[in-house]
């Protein structure tokens, strides 16, 4: 029978490897209407969809939310009306689903630049180039 002594003293988290940013897009390649349709039709939690729609509103014509428009997690929580913890979880879910990319790890409150992406369009473009 296992005892508490058999348990490790401290669980350590494995550091996450930073992901590479998506390839730069030509100006005007990002389609806000397609992104919004994709988000609204996705199976994401409603808070994640709300965060994505706010980010889409703040994004420029290239699908990038510059740092000066969305400086930190607190501003994102204020803009959506959800808690800071829920905003962090929602942004992490968007990153995992391929809907958003930021160079900062999920536990940071400062994002830097956020790049919005459509996972379906990326897969479609990859299939088109390989065919």
C-alpha positions as a Markdown table, in Angstrom:
| # | Residue | x | y | z |
|---|---|---|---|---|
| 1 | Unk | 0.0 | 0.0 | 0.0 |
| 2 | Unk | 1.3 | 3.4 | -0.9 |
| 3 | Unk | 1.9 | 6.0 | 1.8 |
| 4 | Unk | 2.3 | 9.7 | 1.5 |
| 5 | Unk | 6.1 | 9.2 | 1.9 |
| 6 | Unk | 6.1 | 7.3 | -1.4 |
| 7 | Unk | 4.7 | 10.4 | -3.1 |
| 8 | Unk | 7.2 | 12.9 | -4.7 |
| 9 | Unk | 7.9 | 15.9 | -2.5 |
| 10 | Unk | 7.1 | 18.4 | -5.2 |
| 11 | Unk | 5.4 | 18.1 | -8.6 |
| 12 | Unk | 7.4 | 20.0 | -11.1 |
| 13 | Unk | 5.9 | 21.4 | -14.3 |
| 14 | Unk | 7.6 | 20.7 | -17.5 |
| 15 | Unk | 8.5 | 24.0 | -19.2 |
| 16 | Unk | 6.5 | 24.6 | -22.4 |
| 17 | Unk | 8.5 | 25.0 | -25.5 |
| 18 | Unk | 7.7 | 28.3 | -27.3 |
| 19 | Unk | 5.9 | 27.7 | -30.5 |
| 20 | Unk | 7.0 | 29.3 | -33.7 |
| 21 | Unk | 4.8 | 32.2 | -35.0 |
| 22 | Unk | 2.7 | 31.6 | -38.0 |
| 23 | Unk | 4.2 | 32.5 | -41.3 |
| 24 | Unk | 3.8 | 36.2 | -42.1 |
| 25 | Unk | 0.9 | 36.9 | -44.3 |
| 26 | Unk | 0.7 | 39.4 | -47.1 |
| 27 | Unk | -1.2 | 42.6 | -46.2 |
| 28 | Unk | -4.9 | 42.1 | -46.6 |
| 29 | Unk | -4.8 | 38.3 | -46.5 |
| 30 | Unk | -6.6 | 38.1 | -43.2 |
| 31 | Unk | -10.4 | 38.0 | -43.6 |
| 32 | Unk | -12.2 | 39.3 | -40.5 |
| 33 | Unk | -15.6 | 38.1 | -41.7 |
| 34 | Unk | -14.3 | 34.5 | -42.2 |
| 35 | Unk | -12.7 | 34.6 | -38.8 |
| 36 | Unk | -15.9 | 35.7 | -37.1 |
| 37 | Unk | -17.9 | 33.1 | -39.0 |
| 38 | Unk | -15.4 | 30.4 | -37.9 |
| 39 | Unk | -15.5 | 31.5 | -34.3 |
| 40 | Unk | -19.3 | 31.7 | -34.1 |
| 41 | Unk | -19.6 | 28.2 | -35.7 |
| 42 | Unk | -16.9 | 26.7 | -33.5 |
| 43 | Unk | -17.3 | 24.4 | -30.5 |
| 44 | Unk | -15.3 | 26.8 | -28.3 |
| 45 | Unk | -16.7 | 27.8 | -24.9 |
| 46 | Unk | -18.8 | 31.0 | -25.0 |
| 47 | Unk | -16.1 | 33.0 | -23.1 |
| 48 | Unk | -13.4 | 32.0 | -25.6 |
| 49 | Unk | -15.7 | 33.0 | -28.4 |
| 50 | Unk | -16.3 | 36.4 | -26.7 |
| 51 | Unk | -12.5 | 36.9 | -26.3 |
| 52 | Unk | -11.9 | 36.0 | -29.9 |
| 53 | Unk | -14.6 | 38.4 | -31.1 |
| 54 | Unk | -13.1 | 41.2 | -29.0 |
| 55 | Unk | -9.7 | 40.5 | -30.4 |
| 56 | Unk | -11.1 | 40.4 | -34.0 |
| 57 | Unk | -12.5 | 43.9 | -33.4 |
| 58 | Unk | -9.2 | 45.2 | -32.1 |
| 59 | Unk | -7.1 | 43.5 | -34.9 |
| 60 | Unk | -5.7 | 45.5 | -37.8 |
| 61 | Unk | -6.2 | 44.6 | -41.5 |
| 62 | Unk | -3.5 | 41.9 | -41.2 |
| 63 | Unk | -5.1 | 40.1 | -38.3 |
| 64 | Unk | -2.6 | 41.3 | -35.7 |
| 65 | Unk | -3.7 | 43.0 | -32.5 |
| 66 | Unk | -0.8 | 45.4 | -31.8 |
| 67 | Unk | 0.5 | 45.7 | -28.2 |
| 68 | Unk | -0.7 | 49.3 | -27.9 |
| 69 | Unk | -4.3 | 48.3 | -28.6 |
| 70 | Unk | -4.4 | 45.3 | -26.1 |
| 71 | Unk | -1.6 | 45.9 | -23.6 |
| 72 | Unk | -2.4 | 43.2 | -21.0 |
| 73 | Unk | -4.7 | 40.5 | -19.6 |
| 74 | Unk | -6.5 | 43.0 | -17.4 |
| 75 | Unk | -7.6 | 45.1 | -20.3 |
| 76 | Unk | -8.9 | 42.0 | -22.1 |
| 77 | Unk | -10.9 | 41.0 | -19.0 |
| 78 | Unk | -12.3 | 44.6 | -18.8 |
| 79 | Unk | -13.2 | 44.6 | -22.5 |
| 80 | Unk | -15.1 | 41.3 | -22.3 |
| 81 | Unk | -16.6 | 41.7 | -18.8 |
| 82 | Unk | -15.3 | 38.3 | -17.6 |
| 83 | Unk | -12.8 | 37.5 | -14.9 |
| 84 | Unk | -9.1 | 37.6 | -15.4 |
| 85 | Unk | -8.7 | 33.9 | -14.8 |
| 86 | Unk | -11.5 | 33.1 | -17.4 |
| 87 | Unk | -9.8 | 35.5 | -19.9 |
| 88 | Unk | -6.5 | 33.7 | -19.4 |
| 89 | Unk | -8.2 | 30.3 | -19.9 |
| 90 | Unk | -10.1 | 31.5 | -22.9 |
| 91 | Unk | -6.9 | 32.9 | -24.6 |
| 92 | Unk | -5.1 | 29.6 | -23.9 |
| 93 | Unk | -8.0 | 27.7 | -25.5 |
| 94 | Unk | -7.8 | 30.0 | -28.5 |
| 95 | Unk | -4.1 | 29.3 | -28.8 |
| 96 | Unk | -4.5 | 25.6 | -28.5 |
| 97 | Unk | -7.3 | 25.6 | -31.1 |
| 98 | Unk | -5.1 | 27.6 | -33.5 |
| 99 | Unk | -7.3 | 30.7 | -33.4 |
| 100 | Unk | -4.7 | 33.0 | -31.9 |
| 101 | Unk | -1.0 | 33.1 | -31.4 |
| 102 | Unk | 1.1 | 35.1 | -29.0 |
| 103 | Unk | 4.8 | 34.7 | -28.1 |
| 104 | Unk | 4.1 | 35.0 | -24.4 |
| 105 | Unk | 3.4 | 31.9 | -22.3 |
| 106 | Unk | -0.1 | 31.6 | -21.0 |
| 107 | Unk | 0.8 | 32.5 | -17.4 |
| 108 | Unk | 2.0 | 36.0 | -18.4 |
| 109 | Unk | -0.3 | 39.0 | -18.0 |
| 110 | Unk | 1.5 | 41.0 | -20.8 |
| 111 | Unk | 0.8 | 39.6 | -24.3 |
| 112 | Unk | 2.8 | 41.6 | -26.7 |
| 113 | Unk | 1.5 | 41.1 | -30.2 |
| 114 | Unk | -1.5 | 38.8 | -30.7 |
| 115 | Unk | -1.9 | 37.2 | -34.2 |
| 116 | Unk | -5.3 | 35.8 | -35.1 |
| 117 | Unk | -5.4 | 32.8 | -37.4 |
| 118 | Unk | -8.1 | 30.6 | -38.9 |
| 119 | Unk | -7.1 | 26.9 | -38.3 |
| 120 | Unk | -9.4 | 25.7 | -41.1 |
| 121 | Unk | -8.0 | 28.1 | -43.7 |
| 122 | Unk | -4.4 | 27.2 | -42.7 |
| 123 | Unk | -5.2 | 23.5 | -43.3 |
| 124 | Unk | -6.9 | 24.3 | -46.6 |
| 125 | Unk | -3.9 | 26.3 | -47.7 |
| 126 | Unk | -1.5 | 23.5 | -46.8 |
| 127 | Unk | -3.7 | 21.0 | -48.8 |
| 128 | Unk | -3.8 | 23.4 | -51.8 |
| 129 | Unk | 0.0 | 23.8 | -51.9 |
| 130 | Unk | 0.7 | 20.1 | -51.5 |
| 131 | Unk | -1.7 | 19.1 | -54.3 |
